[in-house]
Amino acid sequence: MDSLSHLLALLAPRCEVNLHCRFGGRWQAGHQQMRSGVVPWHVVLRGEGRLNVSGQTHHLRAGDVVLLPHGSPHLMESLVEWGQVLPVAHRFNGTVTEMRAGPAEGALEMLCGEFYFGPHVSWLFSEASTLIHLHTDAREDCPELDALLNILVRESLAQRPGGSAIVRSLGDTLLVLLLRMLLGEQQPPGGLLRLMSDERLMPAVLAVMATPEQPWTLESMAARAFLSRATFARHFARVYHLTPQAWLSQLRMALAARLLRLERQTNLEVIAERCGFQSLASFSKRFKMRYGVTPGEWRRASASRFAKMILFPVAWFAVYYPTRKSL
C-alpha cells in the first residue's frame, strides 16, 4: 500500500458536499469558525470572486480549490463593489443546499463542503497553514478532477435515485485527489504532507508510517534516512511542527483509535502491544492524554448509534455529546 493510501486507511477521514452556489451581481457569503477537526473547502467551477481570511484577500477564479485546515472564519464575496449586496436564496434539494443570488449570466459557481479529520488535524496541518489555495486549471497531473467535479455537480442537482449516496462517495474521492495533488506540489502545505514529501526524511518517514508499532528511536529513524542523529533532528524541526517522538506518538494513537473502532473483540492489552506500548497502563495513560477519554470509553463511543450515524468516523466527538434518547 502506498503512503497516502496507508495514511487515509489509518485516519479514515470523510467528506461532506453540502452547498452548490451560483452568485451573480454583488454578493457576500460569510462562514463562521468551525470546530476543531473540521476543514471547510470551496471549489470554484466558473467565474471569479474574493476570499477574505485572517486579514488577507485572495482572488479566486475557475479551477481554484481552497481549504481552511483550522476552520478559520472567512468571507467570500464578489469582485463587484457597487450597488447593494443581493439577498441569497437557500433551497435544500434533498442532496445539497442550493444557494442563489443575482443573475446567472457571468455568475460565480462553486461547490462547498467540509472534510472531517477529527482530532488528527493538529498533526496533519501546522498552525501556520490557515489557508491552502490550489490552482488546478493549468495542471496536468490530475485529469480525473474535472471529470469528478462534473459528476458531482450533476448528481448534486439532478435529484435522481441514489444521488446522495453517489455524492458522499465522490466527496471522499475528491479528498484523496486533492491530497494527492498537494503531495505533488513543489512546496506542500506545512504539516504531514510536507514531511511525507521531503526527500531527505522520506525513507525514515515512510518506514515509521508503515510500522509505527516498532521500537523506533531518534537514532533508528536517523539511520533509516542515512543521517546523523543531530542532522536528522535539525532537519525534521525545519520541515515539521512536531518533534520526531511526538509525531511517532500521534501515529501510534491514530493506529490505536482505528483498532479500537474496527476490532471490537480484541483485548486492550493486545492493542497496546500492536501500537508499540509495553504495558496497558502506559498505553491507557497516553491515550487519555491525547483524546481525553480512556481506550474503553473510545471503543464504546465508536460503537454508539449516534457516532455511527452522525459523526462516524469522528467517534471522539460522541464522547462529549452523548447519544440522544430519540435516536
C-alpha positions in Angstrom: 0.0 0.0 0.0 1.4 3.4 -0.9 1.9 6.0 1.8 -1.1 8.2 1.1 -3.5 5.2 0.9 -1.9 4.0 4.2 -2.5 7.4 5.8 -6.1 7.5 4.7 -6.8 4.0 6.0 -5.3 5.0 9.3 -7.2 8.2 9.8 -10.5 7.4 8.0 -11.4 11.0 7.2 -14.7 11.7 5.5 -16.1 14.4 3.2 -19.5 16.2 3.1 -20.6 18.0 0.0 -23.4 20.3 1.2 -23.6 23.5 -0.9 -23.9 24.3 -4.6 -23.6 28.1 -5.0 -24.4 30.4 -8.0 -23.8 34.0 -7.2 -24.1 36.9 -9.6 -24.1 40.7 -9.2 -22.8 41.9 -5.8 -22.9 39.2 -3.2 -21.4 38.0 0.1 -21.2 34.7 1.9 -19.8 34.5 5.4 -18.6 31.4 7.2 -18.1 31.2 11.0 -15.3 29.4 12.9 -15.7 25.7 12.6 -15.0 23.3 15.5 -11.5 21.7 15.6 -11.1 18.8 13.1 -13.5 20.2 10.5 -11.8 21.6 7.3 -14.1 23.7 5.1 -13.4 23.6 1.4 -14.6 25.5 -1.7 -14.1 24.5 -5.4 -14.7 27.3 -7.9 -16.3 25.8 -11.1 -16.6 29.0 -13.1 -16.5 32.8 -12.6 -14.4 34.8 -10.1 -14.6 36.1 -6.6 -12.7 37.1 -3.5 -11.9 35.3 -0.3 -11.1 37.2 2.9 -9.5 35.3 5.7 -7.2 36.3 8.6 -6.9 39.9 7.3 -5.8 38.8 3.8 -7.6 38.9 0.5 -7.3 36.1 -2.1 -8.5 36.3 -5.7 -10.4 33.1 -6.7 -11.1 32.0 -10.3 -12.4 28.9 -12.1 -10.3 25.9 -11.2 -9.3 27.1 -7.8 -9.7 25.0 -4.7 -9.3 26.4 -1.2 -9.2 24.5 2.1 -9.1 26.1 5.6 -7.3 23.5 7.8 -8.2 25.1 11.1 -11.8 26.1 10.1 -11.0 29.8 10.2 -13.9 32.3 9.8 -13.9 33.7 6.3 -15.9 35.8 3.9 -16.4 35.1 0.2 -17.6 38.0 -2.0 -18.0 39.3 -5.5 -15.5 41.4 -7.3 -18.3 43.8 -7.9 -18.2 46.6 -5.3 -21.0 48.8 -6.4 -24.7 48.6 -5.7 -26.5 46.8 -2.9 -25.5 43.3 -1.7 -28.1 41.0 -3.1 -30.0 38.6 -0.9 -29.1 34.9 -1.1 -31.9 32.4 -1.5 -31.5 28.9 0.0 -33.1 25.7 -1.1 -32.3 22.1 0.0 -32.9 19.8 -2.9 -32.6 16.5 -0.9 -28.8 16.2 -1.6 -27.3 19.6 -1.2 -28.4 23.2 -0.4 -28.6 25.4 -3.5 -27.6 29.0 -2.8 -28.6 31.6 -5.4 -28.1 35.3 -5.7 -28.4 37.7 -8.7 -28.4 36.8 -12.4 -26.9 33.5 -13.7 -25.0 35.2 -16.5 -21.4 35.7 -15.5 -22.1 34.3 -12.1 -19.6 32.5 -9.9 -20.4 28.8 -9.4 -18.9 26.7 -6.8 -19.2 23.5 -4.7 -18.6 23.7 -1.0 -18.4 21.3 1.9 -16.2 20.0 4.8 -13.6 17.4 5.3 -13.7 15.7 8.7 -10.3 14.8 10.2 -11.3 14.8 13.9 -8.5 15.0 16.5 -5.9 14.3 13.9 -6.0 17.7 12.3 -3.4 19.2 14.7 -0.6 17.0 13.4 -1.8 16.8 9.8 -1.5 20.6 9.4 0.7 23.1 11.1 -0.8 26.1 12.8 0.6 28.4 10.1 -1.5 26.6 7.4 -4.6 28.8 7.8 -5.3 28.6 4.1 -4.4 26.1 1.3 -5.0 27.5 -2.2 -4.7 25.2 -5.2 -4.8 26.4 -8.8 -5.8 23.4 -10.8 -6.8 24.8 -14.2 -3.3 24.6 -15.7 -2.2 21.4 -14.1 -1.8 18.1 -15.9 -1.1 15.8 -13.0 -4.7 15.1 -12.1 -7.0 14.9 -15.1 -9.5 13.0 -13.1 -10.5 16.1 -11.1 -12.5 17.7 -13.9 -14.5 14.5 -14.6 -15.1 14.0 -10.9 -16.4 17.6 -10.4 -18.7 17.3 -13.4 -20.3 14.2 -12.0 -20.5 15.8 -8.5 -22.4 18.8 -9.9 -24.8 16.7 -11.9 -25.6 14.3 -9.1 -25.9 17.2 -6.6 -28.6 18.9 -8.7 -30.3 16.1 -10.6 -32.4 14.7 -7.7 -32.1 11.2 -9.1 -32.3 7.9 -7.1 -29.1 7.2 -5.2 -27.8 10.8 -5.8 -27.0 11.4 -2.1 -25.0 8.1 -1.9 -23.1 8.9 -5.1 -22.3 12.4 -3.8 -21.0 11.1 -0.5 -18.8 8.5 -2.2 -17.4 11.0 -4.8 -16.8 13.5 -2.0 -14.4 11.0 -0.3 -12.7 10.6 -3.7 -12.3 14.3 -4.0 -10.5 14.4 -0.7 -8.0 11.8 -2.0 -7.4 13.6 -5.3 -6.7 16.9 -3.5 -4.3 15.3 -1.1 -2.5 13.6 -4.0 -2.2 17.0 -5.7 -0.9 18.6 -2.6 1.7 15.9 -2.2 2.9 16.7 -5.7 3.3 20.4 -5.0 6.8 21.8 -5.1 6.1 23.1 -1.6 3.3 21.1 0.1 1.4 22.9 2.9 3.1 22.8 6.3 2.4 19.7 8.2 2.4 15.9 7.5 2.2 16.3 3.7 5.3 18.3 3.6 7.0 15.8 5.9 6.0 12.9 3.6 7.4 14.6 0.5 10.7 15.7 2.0 13.4 13.8 0.1 15.9 13.7 2.9 13.4 12.4 5.5 11.2 10.3 3.3 13.0 6.9 3.9 12.5 7.3 7.6 9.0 8.8 7.4 7.6 6.1 5.2 9.2 3.3 7.3 7.7 4.7 10.5 4.3 5.2 9.0 4.3 1.6 7.7 5.3 0.2 11.1 4.6 2.6 13.9 4.5 -0.2 16.4 8.2 -0.9 16.1 10.5 0.4 18.9 11.6 3.5 17.0 14.1 5.8 18.5 15.6 9.0 17.2 18.8 7.1 16.3 16.9 4.4 14.3 14.9 7.0 12.4 18.0 8.9 11.6 19.7 5.7 10.4 16.8 5.0 8.0 17.4 8.4 6.5 21.2 7.9 6.4 21.6 11.0 8.6 23.3 11.6 11.9 21.0 11.9 14.9 21.7 15.7 15.2 21.2 16.4 11.5 18.0 14.3 11.4 16.6 16.2 14.4 17.5 19.6 13.0 16.1 18.9 9.5 12.9 17.4 11.0 12.4 20.5 13.0 12.7 22.7 9.9 10.2 20.7 8.0 7.6 19.7 10.6 6.0 21.4 13.6 6.3 18.4 16.0 9.4 16.5 17.2 10.0 13.0 15.8 9.0 11.5 19.1 5.8 13.5 19.3 4.9 12.6 15.7 5.5 8.9 16.4 3.2 9.1 19.4 0.5 10.7 17.2 0.8 7.9 14.6 0.5 5.3 17.4 -2.5 7.0 18.9 -4.2 7.1 15.5 -3.5 3.4 14.9 -4.9 2.6 18.4 -8.1 4.6 17.7 -8.5 2.7 14.4 -8.0 -0.7 16.0 -10.4 0.1 18.9 -13.0 1.1 16.4 -12.6 -1.9 14.0 -11.5 -4.7 16.2 -14.1 -4.7 18.9 -13.3 -8.1 20.3 -9.5 -7.6 20.5 -8.2 -7.4 24.1 -6.9 -3.9 25.1 -3.5 -5.4 26.1 -3.1 -6.8 22.6 -4.0 -3.5 21.0 -1.5 -1.7 23.3 1.2 -4.1 22.2 0.3 -3.7 18.5 0.7 0.0 18.9 4.2 -0.2 20.3 3.4 0.1 24.1 5.0 -2.2 26.6 2.1 -2.0 29.1 -1.6 -1.4 29.1 -1.1 1.3 31.9 1.2 3.4 29.8 -1.0 3.0 26.7 -4.2 4.0 28.6 -2.4 7.0 30.1 -1.1 8.2 26.8 -4.4 7.6 25.0 -6.4 9.6 27.6 -3.9 12.4 27.4 -4.4 12.6 23.7 -8.1 12.1 23.3 -9.5 13.0 26.8 -11.1 9.5 27.2 -9.9 6.0 28.1 -9.5 3.4 25.3 -12.6 1.6 26.6 -14.7 4.8 26.5 -13.5 5.5 23.0 -14.4 2.0 21.9 -17.9 2.3 23.4 -18.4 5.7 21.8 -17.3 4.5 18.4 -20.0 1.8 18.6 -22.8 4.1 19.6 -25.6 4.7 17.1 -25.0 8.4 17.4 -21.4 8.2 16.4 -22.0 5.8 13.5 -25.0 7.7 12.0 -24.0 11.3 12.6 -20.2 11.6 13.0 -18.6 8.3 12.1 -15.6 8.0 11.9 -15.1 11.0 14.2 -16.2 9.0 17.2 -14.2 11.2 19.7 -17.0 13.8 19.3 -19.7 11.5 20.5 -17.9 11.1 23.9 -18.7 14.7 24.7 -22.2 14.7 23.1 -23.9 11.6 24.5 -26.3 9.5 22.5 -29.7 11.3 22.4 -32.7 9.2 23.6 -34.6 9.9 20.4 -32.0 8.1 18.3 
